[in-house]
Amino acid sequence: MNNEYFTIQQASEGIWGAISVPGSGSLGNAAIIDLGDLTVVVDTTNLPHSGVLLRHTAEQLTNKPVKYVVNTHFHGDHVNGNQEFMQSEFISTVWTRDLLSDMGEVNIDLMQQNIQKLITSLNHVRSKQRDPHMLTEIDYDLSVQRALYDAIPSLCRVIPTITFDDKLVIQGTKRTIEVLSYGGGHSLSDAVVYVPEEQTLIAGDLISTKTIPVIPYGNPYAWIRILKRIQKDLKVDTVVPGHGDVSNSDRITDVIRFLEKTITYVSGAVKSGKSESYWLEQGVLKGYEDWHLPQYFRWNFRWLFNSMLVQNNR
């Protein structure tokens, strides 16, 4: 079942995480759920190639075709494999559907230009690094970006046709899924999939395992509120995160703490009067140096720092 793009981790009875192999290009995790009479896949990874393998794996594990695909949010590492599930029906929030629709057809030249800019930026950051963990993670990231660059000419945008606002329930013969949205935190609109019988949550990028959450263009304050509501409303034993290994509900607290500490840290940096570049030289927030994707802490810091400066100057 394992392949170059993801490893299969059993989350609970009838539920598997397809956990991205670092540097492989798949980047985002996916999940496979056997409802008994039908199969659901949550997110489709970053590449059409990994999407094909995900579909084959889901069919092998459940002995059924994939009836529904849920897109937790609109980011490419969770939807770029959609085109390999054209016999399935796609589900998302209304807003995620509209975001994907508004993006229009894939603009190959523009996408490749943007990826090339990111590769150049990552190489620049890499040239200043001495930390072995950071160098390894940047090399994984460069490998992912090159794989995506090569795949862009074959990408097709797939727009979900089944939409919901707050909650959509699909009842199978063995288990049920609740597709839930409490608004946007990581992206403009985030959904999770909860399986009450197994007390398992497929979280998209609202939750990660030992991986720096990516904040820019989201809302960290809303993100914290969403996670606290999940803790209050749902009994969760097992989490399939958007990035990192299958784990337990402690990961929800980890992300809340990271977001709270980051907000406090950046707020202090703004008040200090010292420059953005001074703070960027301080590196990753203390206590998180060994997490995956540490190179994105810079992006988080820069985005939040400038957002807070704008608010303070109003």
C-alpha positions in Angstrom: 0.0 0.0 0.0 2.9 2.4 0.7 4.5 4.1 -2.3 7.0 7.0 -3.0 4.3 9.6 -2.3 2.6 8.5 0.9 2.5 5.9 3.6 -0.7 4.4 4.9 -1.3 4.7 8.6 -4.5 3.1 10.1 -6.2 5.8 12.1 -9.0 3.7 13.5 -11.4 1.0 12.3 -12.3 1.7 8.6 -10.2 4.9 8.5 -6.7 5.4 7.1 -4.4 8.4 6.7 -2.4 8.7 3.5 0.6 10.5 5.1 2.9 12.4 2.7 6.5 11.3 2.4 8.7 14.3 3.0 10.1 15.8 -0.2 8.0 13.5 -2.5 5.8 16.2 -3.9 2.5 15.0 -2.4 2.9 17.5 0.5 -0.6 17.4 1.9 -2.1 14.4 3.7 -5.3 12.7 2.6 -7.6 10.2 4.3 -9.7 7.2 3.2 -12.9 6.3 5.0 -14.9 3.1 4.5 -18.5 3.8 5.4 -19.5 0.2 4.7 -21.6 0.7 1.6 -19.5 3.5 0.2 -16.0 5.0 0.2 -15.0 8.6 1.0 -11.6 10.3 0.4 -10.7 13.5 2.2 -8.3 15.7 0.2 -6.4 14.5 -2.8 -2.7 15.6 -2.3 -0.6 18.0 -4.2 0.0 16.2 -7.5 -2.1 14.3 -10.1 0.5 11.4 -9.9 -0.1 11.0 -6.1 -3.8 11.5 -6.7 -3.9 8.4 -9.0 -2.2 6.3 -6.3 -4.5 7.6 -3.6 -7.6 6.5 -5.7 -6.1 3.0 -6.3 -5.2 2.6 -2.7 -8.7 3.7 -1.5 -10.2 1.1 -3.9 -7.9 -1.6 -2.7 -8.5 -0.9 1.0 -12.3 -0.7 0.8 -13.0 -2.9 -2.3 -15.2 -0.1 -3.6 -14.9 2.9 -5.9 -14.6 6.3 -4.3 -18.2 7.7 -4.1 -17.3 11.1 -2.5 -14.2 13.3 -2.3 -14.2 16.0 0.4 -11.9 19.1 -0.1 -11.2 20.6 3.4 -10.0 23.9 1.8 -8.8 25.3 -1.5 -5.0 25.1 -1.2 -3.3 23.2 -4.0 -1.6 20.5 -1.8 -5.1 19.3 -0.8 -6.9 19.6 -4.2 -4.4 19.2 -7.0 -5.2 15.4 -7.2 -8.9 16.1 -7.7 -8.7 15.4 -11.4 -7.9 11.8 -10.8 -11.3 11.2 -9.1 -13.7 12.3 -11.9 -16.0 9.3 -11.3 -16.6 10.7 -7.7 -18.7 13.5 -6.4 -16.9 16.5 -4.8 -18.0 18.1 -1.5 -16.8 21.4 0.0 -18.0 24.5 1.8 -19.8 27.0 -0.4 -16.9 29.4 0.0 -14.2 26.8 -0.9 -16.2 26.0 -4.0 -16.4 29.7 -5.0 -12.7 30.2 -4.3 -11.8 27.3 -6.6 -14.3 28.5 -9.2 -13.0 32.1 -9.1 -9.4 30.8 -9.8 -10.6 29.8 -13.2 -8.5 27.5 -15.6 -5.0 26.7 -14.6 -2.7 29.5 -15.9 0.4 27.4 -16.6 2.8 30.3 -17.2 1.8 32.2 -14.1 1.8 29.2 -11.9 5.3 28.2 -13.1 6.6 31.7 -12.6 5.3 31.8 -9.0 6.8 28.4 -8.3 10.1 29.5 -9.8 10.0 32.6 -7.5 9.5 30.4 -4.5 12.4 28.1 -5.5 14.6 31.2 -5.9 13.5 32.4 -2.4 14.1 29.0 -0.8 17.6 28.8 -2.4 18.4 32.2 -1.0 17.2 31.2 2.5 19.1 28.0 2.2 22.4 29.8 1.3 22.3 31.5 4.7 21.6 28.4 6.8 23.9 26.3 8.9 21.3 24.3 10.9 21.1 20.7 9.6 17.4 20.3 10.3 16.5 23.5 8.5 18.7 22.5 5.5 17.0 19.1 5.3 13.5 20.7 5.4 14.4 23.3 2.8 15.7 20.5 0.5 12.5 18.6 1.0 10.6 21.7 0.1 12.7 22.4 -3.0 12.0 18.8 -4.2 8.3 19.3 -3.7 8.3 22.6 -5.6 10.2 21.1 -8.5 7.7 18.2 -8.7 4.8 20.6 -8.7 6.5 22.8 -11.4 6.8 19.7 -13.7 3.2 18.7 -13.0 1.6 22.1 -13.7 1.1 21.6 -17.5 -1.1 18.6 -16.7 -3.2 20.2 -13.9 -7.0 20.7 -14.3 -9.1 22.6 -11.8 -12.0 20.5 -10.5 -14.9 22.4 -8.8 -17.0 20.7 -6.1 -20.7 20.2 -6.9 -22.0 19.4 -3.5 -21.7 22.3 -1.0 -22.7 23.1 2.5 -22.4 25.9 5.0 -22.0 24.4 8.5 -22.7 20.7 8.4 -23.3 17.9 6.0 -23.9 14.3 7.2 -23.4 11.1 5.1 -24.7 7.9 6.7 -23.2 4.7 5.7 -24.0 1.1 6.8 -21.0 0.9 9.1 -20.2 4.5 10.1 -21.2 8.1 9.5 -19.3 11.1 8.5 -20.1 14.7 9.6 -18.5 17.3 7.3 -18.3 20.4 9.5 -17.1 24.0 9.1 -16.7 26.6 11.8 -15.5 29.3 9.3 -12.0 30.0 8.2 -8.8 30.0 10.3 -6.0 28.5 8.2 -7.7 29.5 4.9 -10.7 31.6 4.1 -12.9 28.5 4.7 -11.9 25.3 6.4 -13.8 22.1 6.8 -13.1 19.0 8.9 -14.5 15.5 8.7 -15.6 13.8 11.9 -16.5 10.1 12.3 -18.4 9.8 15.5 -18.5 6.0 15.8 -14.6 6.0 15.8 -14.2 9.4 17.5 -11.8 10.3 14.6 -11.2 13.7 13.1 -9.7 14.3 9.7 -8.6 17.9 10.2 -7.2 19.3 7.0 -4.6 22.0 7.8 -6.4 23.3 11.0 -4.3 20.6 12.8 -0.8 19.4 12.0 1.6 17.0 13.8 5.0 18.6 14.7 4.7 20.8 11.6 4.8 24.6 11.6 1.2 25.8 10.8 1.1 28.1 7.8 -0.7 31.4 8.9 -0.5 33.9 6.0 -3.8 34.8 4.4 -5.6 33.0 7.2 -6.8 34.4 10.6 -4.9 33.0 13.6 -7.4 34.5 16.1 -10.3 32.7 14.3 -8.2 29.6 14.0 -7.7 29.4 17.8 -11.5 29.9 18.3 -12.2 27.1 15.8 -9.9 24.6 17.5 -11.3 25.4 21.0 -14.8 24.8 19.6 -13.7 21.4 18.2 -12.3 20.5 21.6 -15.7 21.6 23.2 -18.1 20.0 20.7 -16.4 16.8 19.5 -15.1 13.7 21.4 -11.8 13.1 19.5 -9.5 10.2 20.2 -7.6 10.1 16.9 -6.6 12.9 14.5 -5.5 12.6 10.8 -3.8 16.0 10.4 -3.2 17.9 7.2 0.6 17.5 7.7 2.5 15.0 9.8 1.7 11.6 11.3 -1.7 10.3 12.6 -1.9 11.2 16.3 -4.3 12.0 19.1 -6.3 15.0 20.4 -3.1 16.5 22.1 -2.2 17.8 18.6 -5.2 20.3 18.8 -3.7 21.8 22.0 -0.2 21.9 20.3 -1.5 24.1 17.5 -3.5 26.4 19.8 -0.3 26.9 21.9 1.8 27.6 18.8 -0.7 30.1 17.4 -1.0 31.9 20.8 2.8 32.0 21.3 3.4 33.3 17.8 0.8 36.1 18.2 2.4 37.1 21.5 5.9 36.9 20.1 5.1 39.0 16.9 3.1 41.5 19.0 6.2 42.0 21.2 8.4 42.3 18.2 6.2 45.1 16.8 6.2 46.9 20.1 10.0 46.7 20.4 10.5 49.1 17.6 13.2 46.9 16.1 13.1 46.1 12.4 11.5 43.1 10.8 15.0 42.0 9.5 16.3 42.0 13.1 13.6 39.7 14.2 13.9 37.4 11.2 17.5 36.9 12.1 16.4 35.4 15.5 15.1 32.3 13.7 12.3 30.0 14.5 10.2 30.5 17.7 11.9 28.8 20.6 10.6 25.3 21.3 9.6 24.7 17.7 13.0 24.4 16.0 12.6 20.7 15.5 9.2 20.9 13.8 8.7 20.2 10.1 8.5 23.2 7.7 10.6 25.5 10.0 11.4 27.7 6.9 7.8 28.8 6.9 8.1 30.5 10.3 9.7 33.4 8.5 6.7 33.7 6.2 4.4 33.6 9.3 6.4 36.2 11.1 6.7 38.6 8.2 2.9 38.4 7.4 1.8 38.8 11.0 4.4 41.5 11.7 3.2 43.6 8.8 -0.5 43.0 9.6 0.0 44.2 13.1 2.0 47.3 12.0 -0.9 48.2 9.6 -3.4 47.8 12.5 -1.3 49.9 14.9 -1.0 52.7 12.3 -4.8 53.0 11.8 
